[in-house]
Amino acid sequence: MNRLSTVAIGTAAFLVAMLSLVFIVTNTGPQFDTVIINDHVVGGTGDKLAAFAIGSLSGAVAVICAIRLRRHN
């Protein structure tokens, strides 16, 4: 894998990890508004766990890409 593809994959993974973090932070704490779509409460426990899993995996991919870029120099 060359540097350009490593940077592209790492950047995309980092953005997904940050979006997952923002989702978790904004939906943690007291909720005064509830969004329900097709009998599903958006921001519930299952959504937070899914965002945590996706964010963790994406963050790991971003770190691996950063390590690969560091080793190429």
Secondary structure, 3 states (H helix, E strand, C coil): CCHHHHHHHHHHHHHHHHHHHHHHHHCCCCCCCCEEECCEEECCHHHHHHHHHHHHHHHHHHHHHHHHHHHHC
